[in-house]
Amino acid sequence: MRLQGKKALITGAAQGIGKAIALAMAKEGADIGIADVNVESAEKTALEIRGLGVKGVAIKLDVSKQEDVSRAFESVTKEFGALDILVNNAGITRDTVLLRMKEEDWDAVLNINLKGSFLCSKEAVKIMAKQRSGKIISISSVVAFMGNPGQINYSASKAGLIGLTKTIAKEYAGRGIRANAVAPGFIQTAMTDVLSDAVREEMKKAIPLGQFGASEDVANAVLFLASKESDYITGQVIHVNGGMYM
């Protein structure tokens, strides 16, 4: 029970990687705030969390809106009395090549993926700085380091998270706050499930281990960064990509 008694807020946690992170933390004893724009799915995940013997609270949250973010953090601190862990996981894609990308598609991805993490991290730091302890973990991507055709907005947003993470780490280390990131590669999710077998096999050729990762692989890395075992680690990126980027 590495997170016994800890209080966590995870954005975009109703499904996929966010849900896997929430379940992993709950199994280690943490109370979990499930923050998601889809509050119905968030409540289903919160119900699973409560079935593990810890608190699970569903919170409707659009991370790109300051009012929503402030309200969400007020709710979770009122419910839990503290906040020890923030996981910036909420993210979207709007893929196309540069010359075809509309300004609104650029803005939508940057607003959710990067601005949302900025807004949530700012609220978390207000709480954690007073406690003089806390962990902020942001979910970046392998494409932040490699780039990817058709994902200029997504790649830029995920690269921005690295700068955000390192700056928070330097600014607030003296207040006991650790900030780190996890950069997944190709992970088996609903998005990869819809790809054809031919496309999937071609993608696997770029991975030395020859297979997609699982959501649990990412969750395990986040769990480590959230635990006491990583207390001397800050401003770092853990790559979970099967060797795709080294």
VENURBEL-V515053 format. One record per residue. N is the residue number from 0. PHI is phi as a letter, one per 20 degrees, with the letter a starting at -180 (none if undefined). PSI is psi in degrees with one decimal (none if undefined). OMEGA is omega in whole degrees, -180 to 180 (NA if undefined). Layout:
{{N PHI PSI OMEGA} {N PHI PSI OMEGA}}
//
This chain:
{{0 none 70.8 -174} {1 f -19.7 -178} {2 d 25.8 -179} {3 g 122.8 177} {4 n -4.3 180} {5 f 154.4 -179} {6 d 125.5 -175} {7 c 146.7 171} {8 c 126.6 -178} {9 c 122.8 180} {10 e 150.0 -179} {11 m 38.5 -170} {12 d 9.7 -177} {13 f -23.9 -178} {14 b 177.1 174} {15 m -140.8 -177} {16 f -40.6 180} {17 f -41.6 178} {18 f -40.4 178} {19 f -39.4 177} {20 f -44.7 -180} {21 f -44.9 -179} {22 f -40.0 180} {23 f -42.6 180} {24 f -39.6 180} {25 f -40.1 179} {26 f -21.9 178} {27 e 10.4 170} {28 o 3.3 -178} {29 e 145.2 168} {30 e 139.1 -169} {31 c 129.9 168} {32 e 117.1 -179} {33 e 100.4 -177} {34 d 124.1 -177} {35 b 151.0 177} {36 f -27.0 177} {37 e 91.7 -172} {38 f -27.1 178} {39 f -45.7 177} {40 f -35.3 178} {41 f -39.2 180} {42 f -36.9 177} {43 f -42.5 178} {44 f -40.4 178} {45 f -35.6 178} {46 f -42.1 176} {47 f -41.6 179} {48 g -46.2 -180} {49 f -28.4 177} {50 f -14.3 179} {51 e 3.5 175} {52 n 13.2 176} {53 c 173.8 178} {54 f 136.7 174} {55 c 120.9 -176} {56 c 127.7 177} {57 e 132.7 -179} {58 c 122.5 176} {59 f 125.9 -174} {60 b 123.5 165} {61 d 106.3 -172} {62 f -15.7 -178} {63 e -5.8 -177} {64 d 120.6 -178} {65 g -40.2 -179} {66 f -42.5 178} {67 f -43.8 -177} {68 f -47.7 179} {69 g -43.2 -179} {70 f -39.7 -179} {71 f -42.2 -179} {72 f -33.6 174} {73 f -40.9 -180} {74 f -45.7 -175} {75 f -36.2 179} {76 f -32.0 175} {77 f -38.8 -179} {78 f -42.7 -173} {79 d -23.2 -179} {80 n -4.2 -179} {81 a 171.9 173} {82 b 115.1 -178} {83 d -27.2 -173} {84 c 131.3 170} {85 d 130.5 173} {86 d 112.9 176} {87 e 93.1 -175} {88 d -22.0 -176} {89 g 132.6 180} {90 a 154.1 177} {91 c 166.4 173} {92 c 149.3 171} {93 b 81.6 -166} {94 e 135.4 166} {95 a 165.9 -179} {96 f 162.2 -172} {97 g -51.2 -174} {98 f -16.7 178} {99 e -7.3 -175} {100 f 129.9 177} {101 e 151.2 -180} {102 g -37.8 -179} {103 f -28.8 177} {104 f -37.9 174} {105 f -51.0 -177} {106 f -40.3 -178} {107 f -45.6 -178} {108 f -44.3 180} {109 f -35.6 -179} {110 f -41.8 180} {111 f -52.8 -170} {112 f -39.7 -174} {113 d -53.8 179} {114 f -39.6 179} {115 f -41.0 179} {116 f -35.9 175} {117 f -49.1 -178} {118 f -44.0 -179} {119 f -40.6 180} {120 f -38.5 179} {121 f -44.5 178} {122 f -40.1 -180} {123 f -41.4 -179} {124 f -36.3 178} {125 g -40.7 -179} {126 f -47.9 -175} {127 f -34.2 -180} {128 f -36.7 177} {129 f -36.0 178} {130 f -21.1 -173} {131 m 36.7 175} {132 a 152.0 176} {133 r 158.4 178} {134 c 127.6 174} {135 d 121.5 -176} {136 c 122.9 -178} {137 d 139.3 -180} {138 e 106.8 178} {139 e -141.0 -179} {140 a 155.1 175} {141 g -29.5 -178} {142 f -14.8 174} {143 f -27.2 -177} {144 d -26.1 -176} {145 d -22.1 -168} {146 m 166.5 178} {147 a 124.3 180} {148 g 134.6 179} {149 n 1.5 -178} {150 c 43.7 -177} {151 f -36.6 179} {152 f -45.8 -180} {153 f -45.8 180} {154 f -43.2 180} {155 f -41.5 -179} {156 f -40.8 -178} {157 f -30.3 173} {158 f -38.0 177} {159 f -33.3 179} {160 f -31.5 179} {161 f -45.1 177} {162 f -40.4 178} {163 f -45.5 -178} {164 f -47.4 -177} {165 f -35.1 180} {166 f -43.1 175} {167 g -42.3 -179} {168 g -41.8 -179} {169 f -38.8 -177} {170 f -32.2 -169} {171 c 13.4 175} {172 g -36.6 -180} {173 f -14.8 176} {174 d 11.6 176} {175 n 14.8 -179} {176 e 128.8 175} {177 d 135.7 178} {178 c 125.0 -179} {179 b 171.0 180} {180 c 156.0 172} {181 c 132.9 -178} {182 d 95.2 178} {183 f 153.8 170} {184 e -135.4 178} {185 f 114.7 -177} {186 d 138.5 179} {187 f 106.8 180} {188 c -177.6 178} {189 g -31.1 -180} {190 f -38.3 179} {191 e -23.2 -179} {192 f -28.3 -176} {193 e -6.1 180} {194 f 151.2 177} {195 f 159.0 179} {196 g -37.8 -179} {197 f -43.6 180} {198 f -41.9 179} {199 f -43.4 -180} {200 f -36.2 178} {201 f -39.6 178} {202 f -38.7 -178} {203 f -24.1 180} {204 f -23.3 180} {205 e -3.4 -176} {206 d 113.8 180} {207 g -36.8 179} {208 f -8.9 171} {209 m 22.2 -180} {210 b 157.2 174} {211 f 154.7 173} {212 e 170.2 176} {213 d 156.9 177} {214 g -33.8 -180} {215 f -28.1 177} {216 f -41.2 177} {217 f -43.4 -180} {218 g -38.2 -180} {219 f -37.9 178} {220 f -41.4 178} {221 f -41.3 179} {222 g -42.7 177} {223 f -46.3 -179} {224 f -26.3 179} {225 e -17.7 -173} {226 e 169.1 178} {227 f -23.8 -179} {228 f -20.9 -178} {229 d 19.4 -174} {230 f -21.3 179} {231 d 21.0 179} {232 c 124.7 174} {233 b 150.0 -180} {234 m 22.0 -174} {235 d 164.3 177} {236 c 125.9 173} {237 e 122.1 180} {238 e 126.8 180} {239 c 82.4 -169} {240 b 11.7 179} {241 m 17.9 180} {242 n 5.7 -179} {243 g -37.7 175} {244 c 128.9 -180} {245 c none NA}}
//
